[in-house]
Amino acid sequence: MSKKPRRKKIKAHRKPKIARDRSWKKRILEGEIDDIDELDLPETERILPPSREEERVNVRRKVDDEIRSAAQEPAQEGTESALEHCQPGTVTRISTSIYHVDLGEETLLCSVRGTLSASYSGYTNVVAVGDRVLVSREGTESGVIEQVGPRQTVLARPDPFNDDLSQVVVANVDQLLIVVAWEPALMWLELIDRYLIAAAEGNLTPIICLNKVDLASRLRTCKKVMSIYERLGYTVLYTSAVTGRGMRRLRNQLVNRSTVLAGLSGVGKSSLLNVIQPNLELRIADVSEDSGQGRHTTTQVSLLRLDRGGYVVDTPGIRELGLITTHRPELVLHFPEIAALVDQCRFNDCTHIHEPGCAVIEAVDREEIPWSRYESYQSIYESLPEYYTE
């Protein structure tokens, strides 16, 4: 015979709990209220603890995205009939507000519809090279970009004039070819580490290309320096546009893929592409004798079609690369050799910069973690926001 469940005793004079308003999200989406601050939430409303700050930010961003999408839906529905006669294309170049759109058999010079340029996207440039767009014709050689498709991948950097926005360098490419040169002034390992993080942020596959290896006394010396990245599982190519070393392997990496080349000016990005496909006829220049650094020869981002299939994007040399979505607490995730030791640190909130009992610092002292990687971690850590912001 089963026992009857015992009734829960209720304390006398117990204050009733204030019911949480769980309908606020629906009320915002339906337009009943304009902002979350208008809600009359109880003062005892629970919030996530500091340890779950990232989750709180992600939830708020998700809601903001849903609210923004809901606000745009009526406009999209109203323009469906107008978009029926548009042609799909890909933006290959942007020059002085003129957008070159590849339609397959021809290139159309386009402007951007005013309502599109006024919309909020989180970026300073609403349309970027690599974007898949819908265009309407205005004559035989010109048109208007009416709609920008969702971006599958993106290489972006912070806007120098607005901390809340970022600038898209290129969108919808498969891989990022990080080009460095075997020259003292151009051999900046921290920039490699920053590009590796940017590739992870933008969902791009990174490949490291060490160019101008003909300047090294022995290739073995080059491989010793780059072995720290090969041990982490990254693909490293050793090339020379002068001798042709490594060019076949590089060519095979580019075929039937879309690839953006990035690195300092003077590392030889354009020279490599000219060897891969001479009819690209990209301008090149020697390294400056005064500064030891490269001269800018590529002045704008261009999407170039390869004869054997695929696309390449040559970019102007970038001397600085800020990161978009990475914050200090999550930087360690982009350094797997450091992340593997986090649990061994004395403090749970160890930054791995100065704390006693830090397993990471001890591993660096034992030379188990390369100093160049740890130095990059320190420098990038100091450049990132300390706290999450909405």
N, C-alpha and C positions, 0 to 999 in steps of 0.2 A: 504494500500500500504506500503510494507516494505521499510525501509530506507536502502540506500546503506551504506555498511561499510566504515568508515572513514579510509583513508590511514594514516599509521603511518609516522610522519614527521622524516626525517633523518637530523641530525645536520650537518652543514657544517664543512668541515675539520676534520671530525671524523676519528680517526685512525681505520683501519680495525682490527677485532679480529683475533687472531691467532688460527686457527683450532686445536683442541686437537687431538692428535694421539690416536685413540681408537682401533687401530689394533695391539698394541704392544704385547698383550697376545697371539694372534693367530700367530704372527710372531715368537715368542719364541718357541711355541709348534711345529711349522713347521720347526724349525731349521734354520730359516733365520738369526737370531741373537742369540748369546750365552748368553747374560746377559742384564738385564734391563738398566745397566749403559751405554750401547752402544747406547741407543736411544738418538736422538737429540731433546729432549723435550724443549719447550719454557721455558724461565726463569720464566714466569708468570703462569706456570702450577699450578692449584689449588691443595691444599692438605686438608685433613680433619683437622678440628680444634682439639685442645687438648682434648675437651670434648668427641670426638669420636675416641680417640686413640685406644680403644679396637677393634672397628670396623675396623680400618685401619690394625691392626695386624692380625685380623682374615681373612681379604681379602687377605693379602699378604701370609699368611700360606696356604690358599686355593689354591692360584695360584701356590705356591711352590709345593704343593702336586700333582697338576695336571701336572706340568712340570715333576716331578719325575716319576709319573705313566706313562706318555707318553714316557719317556726315557726307561722305563722298558718293555713296551709292545712288542717291536720287539724280545727281548730276551725270553719273555714268549711264544710268538708264535712259536719261533724256537725250543722250548723244549716240545711242546705239545705232539709230537709223543713219545718222550722219557719217559714222565710221564704216558703214557697209561698203562705201565706195573708195575707202582708203587703201593704200598699198603698203605691205610690210617691207621694212628695210632695216639696215644696220648703219649706225653712225660711224663713219670711218675717219673723219677729221673735223675739227672745229677751228675756224679762223675768223676773228672779229665778228662774232655773232652770226656767222654763216655756217650752217651745218651741212656737211657733205654726207648724203645718205645713199648707200649702195643698195640698189633695188634688184641686183642680180645681173641684169644686162645693161644697165645704165646707172649713172650717178646723178642724183638730183640735188641742187643747191636749195636749202630750206631755211626758213625762219621758224620760230616757235610760237604757237598760239598763245596769246596774251593770258588767257585763263590758266594755261598750263604753267607758264613761267611764274605766275603769282601764287601757285599752290605751294603748300609747305611739304618739303620732302626730307628735311634734316640735313640737306646738302646745299652748298652755295651754288652749285651748278645743277639745275634740274635735269639737263640733258648732258650726257658724257659720251666720249668715244667708247664704242662697244655696245651702247644701248640699242635694244631692238625696239623699233618705233613704228607707228602707223602715220603715213603722210597723205595729205590731199594735194592734188596738183593745182598749180596756178600757172598755166601756160605749159610749154613743152619742156623747159629746163629748170623750172623752179617749183617749189611747193612749200607746204606748212606742216610741221610736226604737230599732230593732233593728240597723240597718246604715246606714253613711254611704258614699255612692258616691265614686268618684275625683273629685278636683277638677281641672277643666280649666284654670281661671285662679284667681288669688287676689290679693287686696290684703292684705298683712300688715305688721306692724311688730314690732320686738323687744319681748319681755316686759320690763317695767321691773324685775322682781324676780328674773329668772332669765336669765342670758346665753345658756344653751343652748337656750332655747325662744323661740318667737315667737307672736304673737297674730294670728289671722285676723280681719280687719275684715269682709270679705265674700268669698264664693267664687262661682265660675261666672258671672261677668258678662263682657260683651263689651268694654266700654270704660270708661275712667276720664276723667270730666269734671273737670278741675282749674280751680276757680273762684277768681279773685282779683278784687279791687275797686280801682277808680281812686280810692283814698284813701291818703294817706301812711302811716298806721299799718297798713294792710292790704295794701300793695303790696310783698310780700316775694318777690323773684325767686328767691332760693335755695330756697324751698319749692317753687316750680314745678320747679326742676331736680331736687330730691329726688323729687318725685312722678313725674317722667319716668323716673327710674331705677327707682322702685318699680313702675311700669307695665311696664317691660321685664323686671324680675325675675318679675313675676306673669303675663306673657304677655297683658297688656291693651293695647288700642289707646288711646293718650292723646289727649285734645282739651283745648285751653286755652281757657277762657272768661274774658274780661275784662269784668266786670260794672260797673254804675254809671258807664257812660261819659257819662251825662248831666251828671256833675259836672266833666267836662273842658271847657275853653274851646273846643277844637276836636278832632274825632275824629282828625284828622291827627296830633296829638300822641300820642294813644294808639297809633296804628298805628306810629309811629316807634319807640316803646319796645318793642313786641311784634314788630317786624320781625326781630329776632335769632332768634326761634323760627320765624317763617314761612320765613326763608331756609334753616333746617335741615330744612324739609319738614313741620313740625307744623301741624295745622289750628288756627287761632285764630278764635274768635268774639267779636264785640263786642256786648254786650247792655245793656239797661236795662229793669228790671222796671217802672220809673216811666213811661217814654215808649213802651215797646214795641219799641224799636230792636233788631233782630237776633233777635227772638223766633221769627219764622217759620223762620229757618235753624236755630235751636237745636231747635225742635220736630221738624224733619225729621231732625236728627241722632239723635234719641231714638227715633223710631218704629221698631217691630219689632226693637229692640235692648234689651239689658239694660245699664244704665249706672249706675255708682256716682259720686256727686258728692262731691268732697272739697275741703277748703280751710279757712281760718281761720273762726272764728265771726264773724258780721257781714258776710261778703262777699256774702250774699244768696242762698244756695243754696235755702232754703225759699221765698223770695219768687219766684225764677225758676220753681220747680215749681208754685207757686200760680197763676202766670200761664199756664203750660202746661196745667194742669188744675185749675180752681178747686175742684172737689169733694174734692181731697186735704186741704184745710183744715189746712195745716201752720202751726204757731205761728211768729211772727216777732217780732223786737224791734229797737229802735234801737241804734246803736253807743253805748257808754258815753261820756259826756262827760268823765269823770275820766281814763280810760286811753286813750281813742281807739280801743279795740279792741272787737270784737263780743261780745255776750252770748250764752251758750249757750241756744239755744231747742230744738234737737234733742238729746234726752238719750239716745237709743238708736238703733241701726242698724235700719232698717226697709226691707223690700222691698215696693214699691208698684206695683200694676198700672196701666198707662196705658190709657185708653179706646181710643186709636187703635192699640194693640198695643205690646208691649214692657213693660219694667219699669224703674223707677228706684230707686236706693238712696240715701236721704238719711242722711248720717253726722254725728255730733257734730263740731264744729270741732276740728281737730287742730293744736295749736300746735307740736308737734315730731314729726318723722317720721324714725325711724332706719331704716337699710337692713338687709336680712336676709342676702343671699348675696353682696353685693359686697365685695371686699377691695381694699386699696390698689393692688396691681399691675394690677388690671383696671378700675379706675375710669375710666381714660382712654378705654376703649371706649365709655363712655356720653357722651363729649364728642367728637363726630366732628371738630369744627374743631380740636381739640387733637391727636386721634389722627392726623390727616393730616400733622402736622409731626414726629411722634416720630422718624422715620428721619433727620431732619436734626440731631438733638441730638448734642453731642459725645460723651456717655456713653450706653452701651446701657441702663444701669439708671437713667437720669435720671428723677427724680420730678417735674420741671417746677415745682419750688417755689423752689429756691435755687441750683441748679448753674450754674457758668459755661458759656457756650457752649450754653445751652438755646434751641432754636429757638422754643419756645412763649413763653418770657418775652420774647424779642426781638419776636415777633409782637404780643404785648400792648402793648409799648412803642410799636410802630408803629400801634397801634389797629386792627390787622387782626383781632384777637380781642376781642370786647366785654369790658370790664373786669368787668361784672356776672357774666358766665359764668366768667371766670377766678377771680374772688373766690369763687364757689360751689364751683369745683373745689378751691381751697385749703381752704376750710372743711370740705367733705365729706371730703377726703383725711385731714385731721387727726382726724376723728371715726371713721374706719374702723379695723378691726384691722390691725396691721402685718404679721402673718404669717397664713398659713393654719392653721386648727386642725381637728382631726378631731372 
